[in-house]
Structures are given as structure tokens and as C-alpha cells.
């Protein structure tokens, strides 16, 4: 039997590569004769550069950039000929936040883009996901040279001072460079399904601050490019998607971009079963996340797709709406304590048990 293993990261515990290896180890214990094809995936968030580097090769440029609260942190830019790939989580990831998202800025992502352009990139693909900021991408615009009558690089809390934004200098700096926003979600910048309302709480914005911060971003959008703020993906990475789209970027779902580069459709057609996974499998997985994207590709190839996850938070009906035949929970098998203490071993055990059902 041929099994394609294509998981995302298990946030906070395993990278996509580590998750892939753990699933393969456990599966092989139960079904040693199965042919396993490992394809670690990413949707634009953490692991985006590593997954593409493994698939495409290329050269890594090591740089340092400004984190959301001013310290300098390491980041890498992947070059494949004259195309540069950037992972925003390296500069503004949740793991770098020290305080609420309303105080952090995305200036470091702009520095990543500047480094790519100054190193000769003619196309810059920016992976959006896993961010801890919520500044509408104002910091990105500041780093690229945009000017304003207010402060762009001190987080959402400072955007109340902004009434006008001139994108001209930033667009000039990017002249001749194709910009691509690889998003993991399709939310607009503001409103009921916007960046603040949807993702603000998990980034540390208190509930009683949500409406106010969303209003700040509404006014920032009006001063910058109101129409673009309503586009799909503008709310990605706390609004960095908005900044990139306002600068002329095209939007592409991160999972589709990665799937194309790793030839996932071709590999799915050669498999009998597709296995995907992520830390928390819930209905938000439909908005550009890896399991849904992998399941769509498996369905096109007429192959069944199952998911292994840290937690499964959907019922069977919702699961099948996402294209997943069955989903299996790490926490349900080994308990939360062991799942976090030994994530790789626990995931291998879950894969071994799952193989009893699915391997021939």
C-alpha cells in the first residue's frame, strides 16, 4: 500500500518535518511493507521557508530583523534563483510577543522584504501566518518607506494618530519586483470576520478592546486604501496581507503554493491513502489551512484522506464537509499531559494505531 503523509506543523510542539517523521515511524511499526511518501506541508505560517527549502533547494540568506517590541531576532530568506521566499512568523510570530498584539508592530517583515530586494530578488513571496501582531501591516509600510502624518511603526495603539498615508515611496522601492502574499486565511482586514475580531483574542487583545482596535484599523484603512482592506486575505497576519495588497501584491493561498512546489497532486494520484494533520483540527481549517487543502487535492485524485491531530474539535458531519474521512486525536489517545511531554512519540503511537484500521 502507498501512503502519502502530508501534515502541517503541530503548533508549539512539532514542525511539519518532525510531524511527518513521527507519523511515518509509527505507521511503519504497524505496516512495515507500506511505501511511505513524506511531504511536510505549510500554509504560509511557521515552517513555510523550511518546507520550501526541502522541496526546492536554493540558498538561505541569514539576516536579523526587528521583532514586534524592538529587539533584533534572526530570520532567513530563501532564494531560488531570483525568487525570494519569506516567512513572516520569523519576524512577528506569536512566540516573539511580549505583551498584547496592539502594542507590537510588523516593521521586521518590511526589513525581510528589503533584504530580499537588495539581494537581487525580482519576485518576493511572503508567507503569512502565525503572526502575533495586529497593526494592519503599518510597520511593513514604514520599513519600506511609506510616510504618514502619524506613527506607523509602534503597533495598532499608535495608529490613532494616522490620517494620511503616502504609499508612493514604498511602491517606488519595490519597482520592478513582483510581490506575492501567500495567505493562510481569507479574512478581510476589519469587521465581524476581520483580523482583530477573529484572531485578536488569541494574540492577547482583551475582549473589551476588540471593538476599539478594530475601529483604529478601520480608520487606518480609510487613510491608506479602504477598498483593498475588504479583499480576501487582507486580514492575514494581523493585516500584513492588507499592506502587501495595497502595495500591488497578488494573493495566493499558501497551501496551494506549497502544494504546487512539492507536486502534491501528482504524489496523491500515486498513493492509495493520504494522511494529513495539524495541532488542532477544527472548522477554521477550512479557511486556507493545510488539512483542508490536502483533502481537496486527495479528493481530486479520488483518494481517501484522513487526519491525525493534537485535538479533533469537529464532529463527523463537519469533518466530512472538510473532505476528511476520519480524524484521530492525540489527546484522546494518550492524554494531554503526555501529548505535550512527548509529542513525537505520542504521534507515532497514534499513527501506529491508525494504521491498524487503514493499512491493508
C-alpha positions in Angstrom: 0.0 0.0 0.0 1.2 3.5 -0.9 0.6 6.2 1.8 1.3 9.9 1.2 2.0 11.6 4.6 1.4 15.4 4.3 0.9 17.1 7.7 1.3 20.7 8.8 3.2 21.6 12.0 1.7 20.8 15.3 1.9 24.3 16.7 4.1 24.7 19.7 5.3 21.0 19.7 6.4 19.7 16.3 7.5 21.2 13.0 5.9 19.8 9.9 9.0 17.8 9.1 9.1 16.4 12.7 5.4 15.5 12.5 5.9 13.8 9.1 8.8 11.7 10.6 6.8 10.7 13.7 3.7 9.6 11.6 6.0 7.6 9.3 7.8 5.9 12.2 4.5 4.9 13.9 2.9 3.8 10.6 5.9 1.7 9.7 5.8 -0.2 13.0 2.4 -1.5 12.2 2.7 -1.8 8.4 6.4 -2.2 7.5 5.7 -3.1 3.9 3.7 0.0 3.1 5.5 2.5 0.9 5.5 5.9 2.6 5.9 9.2 0.8 6.7 12.1 3.1 5.6 15.6 2.1 5.7 18.0 5.0 3.4 21.0 4.3 2.9 24.6 5.3 0.2 27.2 4.6 2.3 30.3 4.8 2.8 30.2 8.6 5.7 28.8 10.6 7.7 26.2 8.6 6.9 27.9 5.3 10.6 28.5 4.4 11.9 25.1 5.7 9.3 23.2 3.8 10.0 25.0 0.5 13.8 24.7 1.1 13.4 21.0 1.5 11.3 20.8 -1.7 13.1 23.3 -3.9 16.7 23.6 -2.6 18.1 27.1 -3.1 20.2 29.2 -0.8 19.3 30.6 2.6 20.2 34.2 3.4 20.6 34.8 7.2 19.6 38.3 8.4 18.5 40.0 11.6 15.3 42.0 11.8 13.3 43.9 14.3 10.8 41.9 16.4 7.4 43.3 17.4 8.7 45.1 20.5 12.1 46.3 19.2 14.6 43.6 19.9 16.6 42.1 17.0 15.9 38.4 16.0 17.3 36.1 13.3 15.4 35.3 10.1 16.2 33.6 6.9 15.2 34.4 3.3 15.2 31.5 0.8 16.4 32.3 -2.6 15.6 30.0 -5.6 17.3 31.8 -8.4 15.8 35.3 -8.4 12.7 34.4 -6.3 12.8 35.0 -2.6 10.6 33.3 0.0 9.9 35.0 3.3 8.2 33.7 6.4 6.6 36.5 8.5 6.4 34.3 11.6 10.1 34.5 11.9 9.9 38.3 12.5 6.5 38.7 14.1 5.5 35.2 15.3 3.4 34.6 18.4 6.5 33.3 20.2 8.1 36.7 19.9 5.3 38.6 21.6 5.8 40.2 25.0 2.6 42.0 25.7 -0.6 42.4 23.7 -0.7 42.5 19.9 -2.0 46.1 19.9 1.5 47.2 21.1 3.6 45.2 18.6 4.5 46.2 15.1 5.4 44.4 11.8 8.4 46.5 10.9 10.6 43.4 10.8 8.6 41.9 8.0 9.3 45.0 5.9 13.0 44.6 6.7 12.8 41.0 5.4 11.3 42.3 2.1 14.0 45.0 1.9 16.8 42.4 2.4 15.3 40.2 -0.3 15.0 43.1 -2.8 18.5 44.4 -2.0 19.9 40.9 -2.6 18.5 40.8 -6.1 15.1 39.3 -5.8 12.8 40.0 -8.7 9.9 38.2 -7.1 9.2 38.1 -3.3 6.8 35.5 -1.9 5.7 36.4 1.6 4.3 33.6 3.7 1.6 35.0 6.1 0.6 33.1 9.2 1.3 32.5 12.8 1.8 36.2 13.5 1.4 37.9 16.9 0.9 41.4 15.6 -2.3 43.2 14.7 -1.1 46.6 13.2 -2.7 46.3 9.8 0.8 45.9 8.3 1.6 49.6 9.1 5.1 48.6 10.3 5.7 46.8 7.0 4.8 50.0 5.1 7.1 52.1 7.4 10.1 49.8 6.8 9.5 50.1 3.0 9.5 53.9 3.1 5.8 54.8 3.3 5.2 58.1 5.0 2.4 59.4 7.2 1.3 62.3 9.4 1.2 59.8 12.3 3.2 56.9 13.6 3.3 53.7 11.6 5.8 51.6 13.5 4.5 51.4 17.0 1.6 49.0 16.8 -2.1 49.4 16.4 -2.3 51.5 19.6 -0.4 54.3 17.8 -2.4 54.3 14.5 -5.0 56.7 16.0 -2.5 59.4 15.1 -2.7 58.5 11.4 -5.0 60.4 9.0 -3.0 60.2 5.8 -0.6 57.6 4.3 1.6 58.0 1.3 2.5 54.6 -0.3 4.5 56.2 -3.1 8.0 55.8 -1.6 7.2 52.2 -0.7 5.9 51.4 -4.2 9.0 53.1 -5.7 11.3 50.9 -3.6 9.5 47.8 -4.9 9.5 49.0 -8.6 10.1 46.0 -10.9 9.6 43.5 -8.1 6.6 41.1 -8.2 5.1 40.7 -4.7 3.0 37.7 -3.7 1.1 37.4 -0.5 0.8 33.7 0.4 -2.0 33.7 3.0 -3.3 31.0 5.4 -6.7 32.7 5.8 -9.1 34.7 3.6 -10.4 37.2 6.2 -10.7 40.9 5.4 -8.9 43.5 7.5 -11.8 44.7 9.6 -15.3 43.9 10.7 -17.1 40.9 12.1 -14.7 38.5 10.3 -11.7 40.7 10.3 -8.2 40.3 11.8 -9.0 41.8 15.2 -12.4 40.1 15.8 -11.2 36.7 14.6 -7.7 36.5 15.8 -7.2 39.3 18.3 -8.1 37.2 21.4 -5.5 34.6 20.7 -2.9 37.3 20.3 -3.6 38.8 23.7 -6.1 41.6 22.8 -8.6 41.8 25.6 -12.3 41.3 24.7 -13.2 44.8 25.8 -10.5 46.2 23.5 -11.6 44.4 20.3 -14.1 47.0 19.0 -11.8 49.9 19.7 -8.8 48.3 18.0 -10.9 47.3 15.0 -12.1 50.9 14.7 -8.4 52.0 14.7 -7.7 49.7 11.8 -10.9 50.9 10.0 -9.6 54.5 10.2 -6.1 53.4 9.1 -7.6 51.6 6.2 -9.6 54.7 5.2 -6.3 56.7 5.3 -4.5 54.1 3.2 -6.7 52.1 0.8 -10.2 51.4 2.0 -11.2 49.1 -0.9 -8.2 46.9 -0.5 -8.9 46.3 3.2 -12.1 44.5 2.2 -10.3 42.0 0.0 -9.9 38.3 0.9 -6.6 37.9 2.7 -6.3 41.5 3.8 -6.6 40.3 7.4 -3.9 37.7 7.2 -1.1 38.0 9.7 -2.8 40.8 11.6 -3.3 42.9 8.5 0.2 42.4 6.8 -1.9 41.0 4.0 -3.5 44.4 3.7 -0.2 46.2 3.5 1.1 43.8 0.8 -2.1 44.0 -1.3 -2.1 47.8 -1.0 1.4 47.8 -2.5 0.2 45.8 -5.5 0.8 42.2 -4.3 -1.2 39.3 -5.8 -2.7 36.9 -3.3 -2.3 33.2 -3.4 -3.4 30.6 -0.8 -0.2 29.5 0.9 -1.3 25.8 0.9 -1.9 25.9 -2.9 1.6 27.5 -3.5 3.3 24.9 -1.3 1.3 22.0 -2.8 2.4 23.1 -6.3 6.0 23.2 -5.4 6.0 19.8 -3.7 4.0 18.3 -6.5 1.3 17.1 -4.1 -1.4 16.4 -6.7 0.9 14.1 -8.6 2.0 12.4 -5.5 -1.6 12.0 -4.3 -2.5 10.3 -7.6 0.3 7.8 -7.0 -0.9 7.0 -3.4 -3.7 4.7 -2.1 -4.2 6.8 1.0 -3.4 10.4 2.0 -2.7 11.3 5.7 -2.6 14.9 6.8 -2.7 16.6 10.2 -2.2 19.6 12.4 -2.2 20.6 16.1 -5.9 21.5 16.4 -8.3 20.2 13.7 -11.4 22.4 13.8 -13.8 24.1 11.4 -11.4 27.0 10.9 -9.2 24.5 9.0 -11.5 25.3 6.0 -10.0 28.8 5.7 -6.8 28.1 3.9 -5.3 25.6 6.3 -3.3 22.6 5.4 -5.7 19.7 6.2 -8.5 21.2 4.0 -6.1 21.9 1.2 -4.6 18.4 1.3 -8.0 16.9 1.5 -9.2 18.8 -1.6 -6.2 17.5 -3.6 -6.8 14.0 -2.3 -10.5 14.3 -3.4 -9.4 15.5 -6.9 -7.2 12.4 -7.1 -10.1 10.2 -5.9 -8.1 9.1 -2.8 -9.3 8.9 0.8 -7.8 11.4 3.2 -7.6 11.0 7.0 -6.2 13.4 9.6 -4.1 13.0 12.8 -4.3 15.9 15.1 -3.4 17.0 18.6 -7.1 17.7 19.2 -10.1 17.0 17.0 -12.7 19.7 17.6 -15.3 18.8 14.9 -17.9 16.2 14.6 -18.2 13.6 11.8 -20.5 15.8 9.7 -18.2 18.8 9.8 -15.2 16.5 9.2 -16.7 15.2 6.0 -17.5 18.7 4.9 -13.8 19.4 5.1 -13.1 16.3 3.0 -11.7 14.2 5.8 -12.9 10.5 6.0 -11.8 10.2 9.7 -9.8 12.2 12.2 -7.9 10.9 15.2 -6.9 12.8 18.3 -3.6 12.6 20.1 -5.1 13.9 23.3 -7.9 11.3 23.2 -5.3 8.5 22.8 -2.6 9.4 25.3 -3.9 12.3 27.3 -3.0 16.0 27.3 0.0 15.7 29.6 1.8 13.0 27.6 0.8 14.7 24.3 2.7 17.8 25.3 5.6 16.0 27.1 6.4 13.6 24.2 4.6 14.9 21.1 6.7 12.9 18.6 6.4 9.6 20.5 2.7 10.2 21.1 2.0 11.0 17.4 4.0 7.9 16.4 1.7 5.8 18.7 -1.4 7.4 17.2 -0.1 6.7 13.6 0.6 3.0 14.6 -2.9 2.6 15.9 -4.5 4.4 12.9 -2.5 2.1 10.5 -4.4 -0.9 12.1 -7.6 0.4 10.5 -6.3 1.8 7.3 -3.4 -0.3 6.1 -4.1 -3.3 4.1 
